Amino acid sequence: VHLQTGQCGNQIGAAFWQTISGEHGLDSNGVYNGTSELQLERMSVYFNEASGN
């Protein structure tokens, strides 16, 4: 669970997700552009796709 409050919280949260996405080889659209198998193995640590169930 990730919670952001106020303008400062939103800015810090946005920077956090931008950093995490870059470290995992994701572009701004969420498309994987990395080159490391380790990035793919650890993708589920921060990213899970939600279903509409």
mmCIF entry with sequence, helices, sheets and N, C-alpha, C, O atoms, coordinates in Angstrom:
data_MODEL
# 
_entry.id   MODEL 
# 
_entity.id                         1 
_entity.type                       polymer 
_entity.pdbx_number_of_molecules   1 
# 
_entity_poly.entity_id                      1 
_entity_poly.type                           'polypeptide(L)' 
_entity_poly.nstd_linkage                   no 
_entity_poly.nstd_monomer                   no 
_entity_poly.pdbx_seq_one_letter_code       VHLQTGQCGNQIGAAFWQTISGEHGLDSNGVYNGTSELQLERMSVYFNEASGN 
_entity_poly.pdbx_seq_one_letter_code_can   VHLQTGQCGNQIGAAFWQTISGEHGLDSNGVYNGTSELQLERMSVYFNEASGN 
_entity_poly.pdbx_strand_id                 A 
# 
loop_
_entity_poly_seq.entity_id 
_entity_poly_seq.num 
_entity_poly_seq.mon_id 
_entity_poly_seq.hetero 
1 1  VAL n 
1 2  HIS n 
1 3  LEU n 
1 4  GLN n 
1 5  THR n 
1 6  GLY n 
1 7  GLN n 
1 8  CYS n 
1 9  GLY n 
1 10 ASN n 
1 11 GLN n 
1 12 ILE n 
1 13 GLY n 
1 14 ALA n 
1 15 ALA n 
1 16 PHE n 
1 17 TRP n 
1 18 GLN n 
1 19 THR n 
1 20 ILE n 
1 21 SER n 
1 22 GLY n 
1 23 GLU n 
1 24 HIS n 
1 25 GLY n 
1 26 LEU n 
1 27 ASP n 
1 28 SER n 
1 29 ASN n 
1 30 GLY n 
1 31 VAL n 
1 32 TYR n 
1 33 ASN n 
1 34 GLY n 
1 35 THR n 
1 36 SER n 
1 37 GLU n 
1 38 LEU n 
1 39 GLN n 
1 40 LEU n 
1 41 GLU n 
1 42 ARG n 
1 43 MET n 
1 44 SER n 
1 45 VAL n 
1 46 TYR n 
1 47 PHE n 
1 48 ASN n 
1 49 GLU n 
1 50 ALA n 
1 51 SER n 
1 52 GLY n 
1 53 ASN n 
# 
_struct_asym.id          A 
_struct_asym.entity_id   1 
# 
loop_
_struct_conf.conf_type_id 
_struct_conf.id 
_struct_conf.pdbx_PDB_helix_id 
_struct_conf.beg_label_comp_id 
_struct_conf.beg_label_asym_id 
_struct_conf.beg_label_seq_id 
_struct_conf.pdbx_beg_PDB_ins_code 
_struct_conf.end_label_comp_id 
_struct_conf.end_label_asym_id 
_struct_conf.end_label_seq_id 
_struct_conf.pdbx_end_PDB_ins_code 
_struct_conf.beg_auth_comp_id 
_struct_conf.beg_auth_asym_id 
_struct_conf.beg_auth_seq_id 
_struct_conf.end_auth_comp_id 
_struct_conf.end_auth_asym_id 
_struct_conf.end_auth_seq_id 
_struct_conf.pdbx_PDB_helix_class 
_struct_conf.details 
_struct_conf.pdbx_PDB_helix_length 
HELX_P HELX_P1 AA1 GLY A 6  ? GLU A 23 ? GLY A 6  GLU A 23 1 ? 18 
HELX_P HELX_P2 AA2 GLU A 37 ? GLU A 41 ? GLU A 37 GLU A 41 1 ? 5  
HELX_P HELX_P3 AA3 MET A 43 ? VAL A 45 ? MET A 43 VAL A 45 5 ? 3  
# 
_struct_conf_type.id          HELX_P 
_struct_conf_type.criteria    ? 
_struct_conf_type.reference   ? 
# 
loop_
_atom_site.group_PDB 
_atom_site.id 
_atom_site.type_symbol 
_atom_site.label_atom_id 
_atom_site.label_alt_id 
_atom_site.label_comp_id 
_atom_site.label_asym_id 
_atom_site.label_entity_id 
_atom_site.label_seq_id 
_atom_site.pdbx_PDB_ins_code 
_atom_site.Cartn_x 
_atom_site.Cartn_y 
_atom_site.Cartn_z 
_atom_site.occupancy 
_atom_site.B_iso_or_equiv 
_atom_site.pdbx_formal_charge 
_atom_site.auth_seq_id 
_atom_site.auth_comp_id 
_atom_site.auth_asym_id 
_atom_site.auth_atom_id 
_atom_site.pdbx_PDB_model_num 
ATOM 1   N N  . VAL A 1 1  ? 0.847   -1.165  0.000   1.00 0.00 ? 1  VAL A N  1 
ATOM 2   C CA . VAL A 1 1  ? 0.000   0.000   0.000   1.00 0.00 ? 1  VAL A CA 1 
ATOM 3   C C  . VAL A 1 1  ? 0.890   1.223   0.000   1.00 0.00 ? 1  VAL A C  1 
ATOM 4   O O  . VAL A 1 1  ? 1.845   1.315   0.770   1.00 0.00 ? 1  VAL A O  1 
ATOM 5   N N  . HIS A 1 2  ? 0.569   2.151   -0.863  1.00 0.00 ? 2  HIS A N  1 
ATOM 6   C CA . HIS A 1 2  ? 1.342   3.384   -0.976  1.00 0.00 ? 2  HIS A CA 1 
ATOM 7   C C  . HIS A 1 2  ? 0.386   4.548   -0.771  1.00 0.00 ? 2  HIS A C  1 
ATOM 8   O O  . HIS A 1 2  ? -0.619  4.645   -1.475  1.00 0.00 ? 2  HIS A O  1 
ATOM 9   N N  . LEU A 1 3  ? 0.678   5.443   0.187   1.00 0.00 ? 3  LEU A N  1 
ATOM 10  C CA . LEU A 1 3  ? -0.188  6.563   0.519   1.00 0.00 ? 3  LEU A CA 1 
ATOM 11  C C  . LEU A 1 3  ? 0.573   7.863   0.355   1.00 0.00 ? 3  LEU A C  1 
ATOM 12  O O  . LEU A 1 3  ? 1.690   8.005   0.851   1.00 0.00 ? 3  LEU A O  1 
ATOM 13  N N  . GLN A 1 4  ? -0.036  8.816   -0.345  1.00 0.00 ? 4  GLN A N  1 
ATOM 14  C CA . GLN A 1 4  ? 0.558   10.142  -0.534  1.00 0.00 ? 4  GLN A CA 1 
ATOM 15  C C  . GLN A 1 4  ? -0.432  11.179  -0.028  1.00 0.00 ? 4  GLN A C  1 
ATOM 16  O O  . GLN A 1 4  ? -1.631  11.076  -0.288  1.00 0.00 ? 4  GLN A O  1 
ATOM 17  N N  . THR A 1 5  ? 0.069   12.184  0.699   1.00 0.00 ? 5  THR A N  1 
ATOM 18  C CA . THR A 1 5  ? -0.793  13.224  1.232   1.00 0.00 ? 5  THR A CA 1 
ATOM 19  C C  . THR A 1 5  ? -0.221  14.595  0.923   1.00 0.00 ? 5  THR A C  1 
ATOM 20  O O  . THR A 1 5  ? 0.958   14.849  1.168   1.00 0.00 ? 5  THR A O  1 
ATOM 21  N N  . GLY A 1 6  ? -1.046  15.476  0.387   1.00 0.00 ? 6  GLY A N  1 
ATOM 22  C CA . GLY A 1 6  ? -0.640  16.845  0.114   1.00 0.00 ? 6  GLY A CA 1 
ATOM 23  C C  . GLY A 1 6  ? 0.292   16.965  -1.081  1.00 0.00 ? 6  GLY A C  1 
ATOM 24  O O  . GLY A 1 6  ? 0.706   15.967  -1.671  1.00 0.00 ? 6  GLY A O  1 
ATOM 25  N N  . GLN A 1 7  ? 0.614   18.211  -1.428  1.00 0.00 ? 7  GLN A N  1 
ATOM 26  C CA . GLN A 1 7  ? 1.461   18.479  -2.587  1.00 0.00 ? 7  GLN A CA 1 
ATOM 27  C C  . GLN A 1 7  ? 2.849   17.874  -2.424  1.00 0.00 ? 7  GLN A C  1 
ATOM 28  O O  . GLN A 1 7  ? 3.370   17.262  -3.357  1.00 0.00 ? 7  GLN A O  1 
ATOM 29  N N  . CYS A 1 8  ? 3.448   18.035  -1.263  1.00 0.00 ? 8  CYS A N  1 
ATOM 30  C CA . CYS A 1 8  ? 4.784   17.489  -1.019  1.00 0.00 ? 8  CYS A CA 1 
ATOM 31  C C  . CYS A 1 8  ? 4.763   15.967  -1.117  1.00 0.00 ? 8  CYS A C  1 
ATOM 32  O O  . CYS A 1 8  ? 5.653   15.375  -1.727  1.00 0.00 ? 8  CYS A O  1 
ATOM 33  N N  . GLY A 1 9  ? 3.771   15.335  -0.530  1.00 0.00 ? 9  GLY A N  1 
ATOM 34  C CA . GLY A 1 9  ? 3.644   13.886  -0.598  1.00 0.00 ? 9  GLY A CA 1 
ATOM 35  C C  . GLY A 1 9  ? 3.471   13.400  -2.023  1.00 0.00 ? 9  GLY A C  1 
ATOM 36  O O  . GLY A 1 9  ? 4.033   12.374  -2.407  1.00 0.00 ? 9  GLY A O  1 
ATOM 37  N N  . ASN A 1 10 ? 2.692   14.135  -2.811  1.00 0.00 ? 10 ASN A N  1 
ATOM 38  C CA . ASN A 1 10 ? 2.494   13.764  -4.213  1.00 0.00 ? 10 ASN A CA 1 
ATOM 39  C C  . ASN A 1 10 ? 3.786   13.884  -5.007  1.00 0.00 ? 10 ASN A C  1 
ATOM 40  O O  . ASN A 1 10 ? 4.075   13.035  -5.851  1.00 0.00 ? 10 ASN A O  1 
ATOM 41  N N  . GLN A 1 11 ? 4.567   14.930  -4.747  1.00 0.00 ? 11 GLN A N  1 
ATOM 42  C CA . GLN A 1 11 ? 5.836   15.109  -5.454  1.00 0.00 ? 11 GLN A CA 1 
ATOM 43  C C  . GLN A 1 11 ? 6.831   14.018  -5.075  1.00 0.00 ? 11 GLN A C  1 
ATOM 44  O O  . GLN A 1 11 ? 7.525   13.481  -5.938  1.00 0.00 ? 11 GLN A O  1 
ATOM 45  N N  . ILE A 1 12 ? 6.900   13.692  -3.801  1.00 0.00 ? 12 ILE A N  1 
ATOM 46  C CA . ILE A 1 12 ? 7.806   12.631  -3.346  1.00 0.00 ? 12 ILE A CA 1 
ATOM 47  C C  . ILE A 1 12 ? 7.347   11.286  -3.907  1.00 0.00 ? 12 ILE A C  1 
ATOM 48  O O  . ILE A 1 12 ? 8.170   10.491  -4.359  1.00 0.00 ? 12 ILE A O  1 
ATOM 49  N N  . GLY A 1 13 ? 6.049   11.030  -3.880  1.00 0.00 ? 13 GLY A N  1 
ATOM 50  C CA . GLY A 1 13 ? 5.510   9.783   -4.425  1.00 0.00 ? 13 GLY A CA 1 
ATOM 51  C C  . GLY A 1 13 ? 5.785   9.638   -5.909  1.00 0.00 ? 13 GLY A C  1 
ATOM 52  O O  . GLY A 1 13 ? 6.145   8.556   -6.373  1.00 0.00 ? 13 GLY A O  1 
ATOM 53  N N  . ALA A 1 14 ? 5.616   10.726  -6.661  1.00 0.00 ? 14 ALA A N  1 
ATOM 54  C CA . ALA A 1 14 ? 5.883   10.687  -8.103  1.00 0.00 ? 14 ALA A CA 1 
ATOM 55  C C  . ALA A 1 14 ? 7.355   10.405  -8.369  1.00 0.00 ? 14 ALA A C  1 
ATOM 56  O O  . ALA A 1 14 ? 7.683   9.623   -9.262  1.00 0.00 ? 14 ALA A O  1 
ATOM 57  N N  . ALA A 1 15 ? 8.242   11.032  -7.606  1.00 0.00 ? 15 ALA A N  1 
ATOM 58  C CA . ALA A 1 15 ? 9.682   10.797  -7.772  1.00 0.00 ? 15 ALA A CA 1 
ATOM 59  C C  . ALA A 1 15 ? 10.039  9.357   -7.413  1.00 0.00 ? 15 ALA A C  1 
ATOM 60  O O  . ALA A 1 15 ? 10.871  8.739   -8.076  1.00 0.00 ? 15 ALA A O  1 
ATOM 61  N N  . PHE A 1 16 ? 9.415   8.825   -6.371  1.00 0.00 ? 16 PHE A N  1 
ATOM 62  C CA . PHE A 1 16 ? 9.654   7.441   -5.966  1.00 0.00 ? 16 PHE A CA 1 
ATOM 63  C C  . PHE A 1 16 ? 9.303   6.482   -7.096  1.00 0.00 ? 16 PHE A C  1 
ATOM 64  O O  . PHE A 1 16 ? 10.112  5.630   -7.461  1.00 0.00 ? 16 PHE A O  1 
ATOM 65  N N  . TRP A 1 17 ? 8.095   6.617   -7.656  1.00 0.00 ? 17 TRP A N  1 
ATOM 66  C CA . TRP A 1 17 ? 7.662   5.693   -8.710  1.00 0.00 ? 17 TRP A CA 1 
ATOM 67  C C  . TRP A 1 17 ? 8.458   5.877   -9.994  1.00 0.00 ? 17 TRP A C  1 
ATOM 68  O O  . TRP A 1 17 ? 8.682   4.913   -10.726 1.00 0.00 ? 17 TRP A O  1 
ATOM 69  N N  . GLN A 1 18 ? 8.888   7.098   -10.275 1.00 0.00 ? 18 GLN A N  1 
ATOM 70  C CA . GLN A 1 18 ? 9.735   7.340   -11.446 1.00 0.00 ? 18 GLN A CA 1 
ATOM 71  C C  . GLN A 1 18 ? 11.072  6.616   -11.274 1.00 0.00 ? 18 GLN A C  1 
ATOM 72  O O  . GLN A 1 18 ? 11.569  5.992   -12.212 1.00 0.00 ? 18 GLN A O  1 
ATOM 73  N N  . THR A 1 19 ? 11.646  6.700   -10.089 1.00 0.00 ? 19 THR A N  1 
ATOM 74  C CA . THR A 1 19 ? 12.918  6.027   -9.805  1.00 0.00 ? 19 THR A CA 1 
ATOM 75  C C  . THR A 1 19 ? 12.763  4.511   -9.870  1.00 0.00 ? 19 THR A C  1 
ATOM 76  O O  . THR A 1 19 ? 13.569  3.830   -10.505 1.00 0.00 ? 19 THR A O  1 
ATOM 77  N N  . ILE A 1 20 ? 11.738  3.984   -9.220  1.00 0.00 ? 20 ILE A N  1 
ATOM 78  C CA . ILE A 1 20 ? 11.508  2.539   -9.210  1.00 0.00 ? 20 ILE A CA 1 
ATOM 79  C C  . ILE A 1 20 ? 11.265  2.025   -10.629 1.00 0.00 ? 20 ILE A C  1 
ATOM 80  O O  . ILE A 1 20 ? 11.785  0.975   -11.008 1.00 0.00 ? 20 ILE A O  1 
ATOM 81  N N  . SER A 1 21 ? 10.486  2.752   -11.402 1.00 0.00 ? 21 SER A N  1 
ATOM 82  C CA . SER A 1 21 ? 10.224  2.340   -12.789 1.00 0.00 ? 21 SER A CA 1 
ATOM 83  C C  . SER A 1 21 ? 11.508  2.288   -13.596 1.00 0.00 ? 21 SER A C  1 
ATOM 84  O O  . SER A 1 21 ? 11.742  1.334   -14.339 1.00 0.00 ? 21 SER A O  1 
ATOM 85  N N  . GLY A 1 22 ? 12.339  3.308   -13.453 1.00 0.00 ? 22 GLY A N  1 
ATOM 86  C CA . GLY A 1 22 ? 13.613  3.338   -14.170 1.00 0.00 ? 22 GLY A CA 1 
ATOM 87  C C  . GLY A 1 22 ? 14.531  2.204   -13.771 1.00 0.00 ? 22 GLY A C  1 
ATOM 88  O O  . GLY A 1 22 ? 15.193  1.607   -14.620 1.00 0.00 ? 22 GLY A O  1 
ATOM 89  N N  . GLU A 1 23 ? 14.577  1.901   -12.483 1.00 0.00 ? 23 GLU A N  1 
ATOM 90  C CA . GLU A 1 23 ? 15.428  0.811   -12.000 1.00 0.00 ? 23 GLU A CA 1 
ATOM 91  C C  . GLU A 1 23 ? 14.966  -0.549  -12.511 1.00 0.00 ? 23 GLU A C  1 
ATOM 92  O O  . GLU A 1 23 ? 15.767  -1.474  -12.643 1.00 0.00 ? 23 GLU A O  1 
ATOM 93  N N  . HIS A 1 24 ? 13.669  -0.666  -12.799 1.00 0.00 ? 24 HIS A N  1 
ATOM 94  C CA . HIS A 1 24 ? 13.127  -1.935  -13.282 1.00 0.00 ? 24 HIS A CA 1 
ATOM 95  C C  . HIS A 1 24 ? 13.003  -1.976  -14.804 1.00 0.00 ? 24 HIS A C  1 
ATOM 96  O O  . HIS A 1 24 ? 12.448  -2.931  -15.347 1.00 0.00 ? 24 HIS A O  1 
ATOM 97  N N  . GLY A 1 25 ? 13.507  -0.962  -15.496 1.00 0.00 ? 25 GLY A N  1 
ATOM 98  C CA . GLY A 1 25 ? 13.524  -0.969  -16.954 1.00 0.00 ? 25 GLY A CA 1 
ATOM 99  C C  . GLY A 1 25 ? 12.200  -0.621  -17.603 1.00 0.00 ? 25 GLY A C  1 
ATOM 100 O O  . GLY A 1 25 ? 11.960  -1.006  -18.748 1.00 0.00 ? 25 GLY A O  1 
ATOM 101 N N  . LEU A 1 26 ? 11.326  0.103   -16.896 1.00 0.00 ? 26 LEU A N  1 
ATOM 102 C CA . LEU A 1 26 ? 10.037  0.491   -17.458 1.00 0.00 ? 26 LEU A CA 1 
ATOM 103 C C  . LEU A 1 26 ? 10.089  1.925   -17.958 1.00 0.00 ? 26 LEU A C  1 
ATOM 104 O O  . LEU A 1 26 ? 10.676  2.791   -17.309 1.00 0.00 ? 26 LEU A O  1 
ATOM 105 N N  . ASP A 1 27 ? 9.472   2.181   -19.120 1.00 0.00 ? 27 ASP A N  1 
ATOM 106 C CA . ASP A 1 27 ? 9.388   3.555   -19.598 1.00 0.00 ? 27 ASP A CA 1 
ATOM 107 C C  . ASP A 1 27 ? 8.161   4.228   -18.977 1.00 0.00 ? 27 ASP A C  1 
ATOM 108 O O  . ASP A 1 27 ? 7.483   3.625   -18.145 1.00 0.00 ? 27 ASP A O  1 
ATOM 109 N N  . SER A 1 28 ? 7.871   5.462   -19.371 1.00 0.00 ? 28 SER A N  1 
ATOM 110 C CA . SER A 1 28 ? 6.772   6.220   -18.761 1.00 0.00 ? 28 SER A CA 1 
ATOM 111 C C  . SER A 1 28 ? 5.398   5.632   -19.078 1.00 0.00 ? 28 SER A C  1 
ATOM 112 O O  . SER A 1 28 ? 4.415   5.978   -18.422 1.00 0.00 ? 28 SER A O  1 
ATOM 113 N N  . ASN A 1 29 ? 5.317   4.749   -20.074 1.00 0.00 ? 29 ASN A N  1 
ATOM 114 C CA . ASN A 1 29 ? 4.052   4.089   -20.408 1.00 0.00 ? 29 ASN A CA 1 
ATOM 115 C C  . ASN A 1 29 ? 3.915   2.717   -19.755 1.00 0.00 ? 29 ASN A C  1 
ATOM 116 O O  . ASN A 1 29 ? 2.919   2.024   -19.963 1.00 0.00 ? 29 ASN A O  1 
ATOM 117 N N  . GLY A 1 30 ? 4.915   2.326   -18.963 1.00 0.00 ? 30 GLY A N  1 
ATOM 118 C CA . GLY A 1 30 ? 4.878   1.036   -18.292 1.00 0.00 ? 30 GLY A CA 1 
ATOM 119 C C  . GLY A 1 30 ? 5.339   -0.122  -19.151 1.00 0.00 ? 30 GLY A C  1 
ATOM 120 O O  . GLY A 1 30 ? 5.096   -1.282  -18.819 1.00 0.00 ? 30 GLY A O  1 
ATOM 121 N N  . VAL A 1 31 ? 6.009   0.188   -20.266 1.00 0.00 ? 31 VAL A N  1 
ATOM 122 C CA . VAL A 1 31 ? 6.507   -0.850  -21.169 1.00 0.00 ? 31 VAL A CA 1 
ATOM 123 C C  . VAL A 1 31 ? 7.934   -1.200  -20.770 1.00 0.00 ? 31 VAL A C  1 
ATOM 124 O O  . VAL A 1 31 ? 8.765   -0.316  -20.563 1.00 0.00 ? 31 VAL A O  1 
ATOM 125 N N  . TYR A 1 32 ? 8.213   -2.503  -20.663 1.00 0.00 ? 32 TYR A N  1 
ATOM 126 C CA . TYR A 1 32 ? 9.546   -2.955  -20.272 1.00 0.00 ? 32 TYR A CA 1 
ATOM 127 C C  . TYR A 1 32 ? 10.530  -2.736  -21.413 1.00 0.00 ? 32 TYR A C  1 
ATOM 128 O O  . TYR A 1 32 ? 10.318  -3.214  -22.527 1.00 0.00 ? 32 TYR A O  1 
ATOM 129 N N  . ASN A 1 33 ? 11.615  -2.005  -21.127 1.00 0.00 ? 33 ASN A N  1 
ATOM 130 C CA . ASN A 1 33 ? 12.685  -1.750  -22.086 1.00 0.00 ? 33 ASN A CA 1 
ATOM 131 C C  . ASN A 1 33 ? 14.035  -2.124  -21.508 1.00 0.00 ? 33 ASN A C  1 
ATOM 132 O O  . ASN A 1 33 ? 15.070  -1.721  -22.039 1.00 0.00 ? 33 ASN A O  1 
ATOM 133 N N  . GLY A 1 34 ? 14.039  -2.877  -20.441 1.00 0.00 ? 34 GLY A N  1 
ATOM 134 C CA . GLY A 1 34 ? 15.283  -3.244  -19.775 1.00 0.00 ? 34 GLY A CA 1 
ATOM 135 C C  . GLY A 1 34 ? 16.041  -4.325  -20.514 1.00 0.00 ? 34 GLY A C  1 
ATOM 136 O O  . GLY A 1 34 ? 15.588  -4.849  -21.532 1.00 0.00 ? 34 GLY A O  1 
ATOM 137 N N  . THR A 1 35 ? 17.210  -4.647  -19.974 1.00 0.00 ? 35 THR A N  1 
ATOM 138 C CA . THR A 1 35 ? 18.066  -5.641  -20.605 1.00 0.00 ? 35 THR A CA 1 
ATOM 139 C C  . THR A 1 35 ? 18.482  -6.748  -19.642 1.00 0.00 ? 35 THR A C  1 
ATOM 140 O O  . THR A 1 35 ? 19.251  -7.633  -20.017 1.00 0.00 ? 35 THR A O  1 
ATOM 141 N N  . SER A 1 36 ? 17.990  -6.711  -18.425 1.00 0.00 ? 36 SER A N  1 
ATOM 142 C CA . SER A 1 36 ? 18.445  -7.642  -17.399 1.00 0.00 ? 36 SER A CA 1 
ATOM 143 C C  . SER A 1 36 ? 17.353  -8.639  -17.012 1.00 0.00 ? 36 SER A C  1 
ATOM 144 O O  . SER A 1 36 ? 16.209  -8.257  -16.767 1.00 0.00 ? 36 SER A O  1 
ATOM 145 N N  . GLU A 1 37 ? 17.717  -9.903  -16.962 1.00 0.00 ? 37 GLU A N  1 
ATOM 146 C CA . GLU A 1 37 ? 16.792  -10.931 -16.481 1.00 0.00 ? 37 GLU A CA 1 
ATOM 147 C C  . GLU A 1 37 ? 16.415  -10.677 -15.023 1.00 0.00 ? 37 GLU A C  1 
ATOM 148 O O  . GLU A 1 37 ? 15.297  -10.979 -14.608 1.00 0.00 ? 37 GLU A O  1 
ATOM 149 N N  . LEU A 1 38 ? 17.343  -10.126 -14.251 1.00 0.00 ? 38 LEU A N  1 
ATOM 150 C CA . LEU A 1 38 ? 17.087  -9.834  -12.842 1.00 0.00 ? 38 LEU A CA 1 
ATOM 151 C C  . LEU A 1 38 ? 15.964  -8.810  -12.698 1.00 0.00 ? 38 LEU A C  1 
ATOM 152 O O  . LEU A 1 38 ? 15.154  -8.911  -11.777 1.00 0.00 ? 38 LEU A O  1 
ATOM 153 N N  . GLN A 1 39 ? 15.905  -7.820  -13.602 1.00 0.00 ? 39 GLN A N  1 
ATOM 154 C CA . GLN A 1 39 ? 14.820  -6.839  -13.566 1.00 0.00 ? 39 GLN A CA 1 
ATOM 155 C C  . GLN A 1 39 ? 13.470  -7.537  -13.714 1.00 0.00 ? 39 GLN A C  1 
ATOM 156 O O  . GLN A 1 39 ? 12.527  -7.224  -12.987 1.00 0.00 ? 39 GLN A O  1 
ATOM 157 N N  . LEU A 1 40 ? 13.375  -8.463  -14.632 1.00 0.00 ? 40 LEU A N  1 
ATOM 158 C CA . LEU A 1 40 ? 12.110  -9.171  -14.854 1.00 0.00 ? 40 LEU A CA 1 
ATOM 159 C C  . LEU A 1 40 ? 11.757  -10.073 -13.681 1.00 0.00 ? 40 LEU A C  1 
ATOM 160 O O  . LEU A 1 40 ? 10.587  -10.182 -13.313 1.00 0.00 ? 40 LEU A O  1 
ATOM 161 N N  . GLU A 1 41 ? 12.748  -10.714 -13.095 1.00 0.00 ? 41 GLU A N  1 
ATOM 162 C CA . GLU A 1 41 ? 12.497  -11.600 -11.958 1.00 0.00 ? 41 GLU A CA 1 
ATOM 163 C C  . GLU A 1 41 ? 11.944  -10.845 -10.760 1.00 0.00 ? 41 GLU A C  1 
ATOM 164 O O  . GLU A 1 41 ? 11.131  -11.382 -10.007 1.00 0.00 ? 41 GLU A O  1 
ATOM 165 N N  . ARG A 1 42 ? 12.374  -9.616  -10.581 1.00 0.00 ? 42 ARG A N  1 
ATOM 166 C CA . ARG A 1 42 ? 11.981  -8.834  -9.401  1.00 0.00 ? 42 ARG A CA 1 
ATOM 167 C C  . ARG A 1 42 ? 10.841  -7.860  -9.683  1.00 0.00 ? 42 ARG A C  1 
ATOM 168 O O  . ARG A 1 42 ? 10.492  -7.057  -8.817  1.00 0.00 ? 42 ARG A O  1 
ATOM 169 N N  . MET A 1 43 ? 10.259  -7.915  -10.871 1.00 0.00 ? 43 MET A N  1 
ATOM 170 C CA . MET A 1 43 ? 9.205   -6.979  -11.259 1.00 0.00 ? 43 MET A CA 1 
ATOM 171 C C  . MET A 1 43 ? 8.022   -7.022  -10.296 1.00 0.00 ? 43 MET A C  1 
ATOM 172 O O  . MET A 1 43 ? 7.439   -5.979  -10.001 1.00 0.00 ? 43 MET A O  1 
ATOM 173 N N  . SER A 1 44 ? 7.661   -8.189  -9.807  1.00 0.00 ? 44 SER A N  1 
ATOM 174 C CA . SER A 1 44 ? 6.476   -8.318  -8.954  1.00 0.00 ? 44 SER A CA 1 
ATOM 175 C C  . SER A 1 44 ? 6.667   -7.755  -7.551  1.00 0.00 ? 44 SER A C  1 
ATOM 176 O O  . SER A 1 44 ? 5.708   -7.697  -6.781  1.00 0.00 ? 44 SER A O  1 
ATOM 177 N N  . VAL A 1 45 ? 7.871   -7.341  -7.203  1.00 0.00 ? 45 VAL A N  1 
ATOM 178 C CA . VAL A 1 45 ? 8.088   -6.756  -5.880  1.00 0.00 ? 45 VAL A CA 1 
ATOM 179 C C  . VAL A 1 45 ? 7.299   -5.456  -5.741  1.00 0.00 ? 45 VAL A C  1 
ATOM 180 O O  . VAL A 1 45 ? 6.688   -5.215  -4.700  1.00 0.00 ? 45 VAL A O  1 
ATOM 181 N N  . TYR A 1 46 ? 7.304   -4.619  -6.777  1.00 0.00 ? 46 TYR A N  1 
ATOM 182 C CA . TYR A 1 46 ? 6.592   -3.345  -6.733  1.00 0.00 ? 46 TYR A CA 1 
ATOM 183 C C  . TYR A 1 46 ? 5.402   -3.271  -7.676  1.00 0.00 ? 46 TYR A C  1 
ATOM 184 O O  . TYR A 1 46 ? 4.518   -2.435  -7.491  1.00 0.00 ? 46 TYR A O  1 
ATOM 185 N N  . PHE A 1 47 ? 5.367   -4.138  -8.689  1.00 0.00 ? 47 PHE A N  1 
ATOM 186 C CA . PHE A 1 47 ? 4.345   -4.005  -9.720  1.00 0.00 ? 47 PHE A CA 1 
ATOM 187 C C  . PHE A 1 47 ? 3.520   -5.281  -9.847  1.00 0.00 ? 47 PHE A C  1 
ATOM 188 O O  . PHE A 1 47 ? 4.061   -6.366  -10.059 1.00 0.00 ? 47 PHE A O  1 
ATOM 189 N N  . ASN A 1 48 ? 2.225   -5.139  -9.716  1.00 0.00 ? 48 ASN A N  1 
ATOM 190 C CA . ASN A 1 48 ? 1.272   -6.224  -9.954  1.00 0.00 ? 48 ASN A CA 1 
ATOM 191 C C  . ASN A 1 48 ? 0.129   -5.654  -10.772 1.00 0.00 ? 48 ASN A C  1 
ATOM 192 O O  . ASN A 1 48 ? -0.346  -4.551  -10.502 1.00 0.00 ? 48 ASN A O  1 
ATOM 193 N N  . GLU A 1 49 ? -0.312  -6.402  -11.771 1.00 0.00 ? 49 GLU A N  1 
ATOM 194 C CA . GLU A 1 49 ? -1.433  -5.959  -12.584 1.00 0.00 ? 49 GLU A CA 1 
ATOM 195 C C  . GLU A 1 49 ? -2.726  -6.346  -11.892 1.00 0.00 ? 49 GLU A C  1 
ATOM 196 O O  . GLU A 1 49 ? -2.917  -7.504  -11.521 1.00 0.00 ? 49 GLU A O  1 
ATOM 197 N N  . ALA A 1 50 ? -3.608  -5.380  -11.720 1.00 0.00 ? 50 ALA A N  1 
ATOM 198 C CA . ALA A 1 50 ? -4.894  -5.645  -11.082 1.00 0.00 ? 50 ALA A CA 1 
ATOM 199 C C  . ALA A 1 50 ? -5.879  -6.176  -12.116 1.00 0.00 ? 50 ALA A C  1 
ATOM 200 O O  . ALA A 1 50 ? -5.843  -5.785  -13.283 1.00 0.00 ? 50 ALA A O  1 
ATOM 201 N N  . SER A 1 51 ? -6.741  -7.053  -11.683 1.00 0.00 ? 51 SER A N  1 
ATOM 202 C CA . SER A 1 51 ? -7.772  -7.571  -12.579 1.00 0.00 ? 51 SER A CA 1 
ATOM 203 C C  . SER A 1 51 ? -9.100  -6.901  -12.248 1.00 0.00 ? 51 SER A C  1 
ATOM 204 O O  . SER A 1 51 ? -9.267  -6.336  -11.167 1.00 0.00 ? 51 SER A O  1 
ATOM 205 N N  . GLY A 1 52 ? -10.016 -6.965  -13.161 1.00 0.00 ? 52 GLY A N  1 
ATOM 206 C CA . GLY A 1 52 ? -11.315 -6.330  -12.976 1.00 0.00 ? 52 GLY A CA 1 
ATOM 207 C C  . GLY A 1 52 ? -12.336 -7.216  -12.296 1.00 0.00 ? 52 GLY A C  1 
ATOM 208 O O  . GLY A 1 52 ? -13.538 -6.993  -12.440 1.00 0.00 ? 52 GLY A O  1 
ATOM 209 N N  . ASN A 1 53 ? -11.887 -8.208  -11.565 1.00 0.00 ? 53 ASN A N  1 
ATOM 210 C CA . ASN A 1 53 ? -12.825 -9.136  -10.916 1.00 0.00 ? 53 ASN A CA 1 
ATOM 211 C C  . ASN A 1 53 ? -13.470 -8.501  -9.728  1.00 0.00 ? 53 ASN A C  1 
ATOM 212 O O  . ASN A 1 53 ? -14.287 -9.133  -9.058  1.00 0.00 ? 53 ASN A O  1 
# 
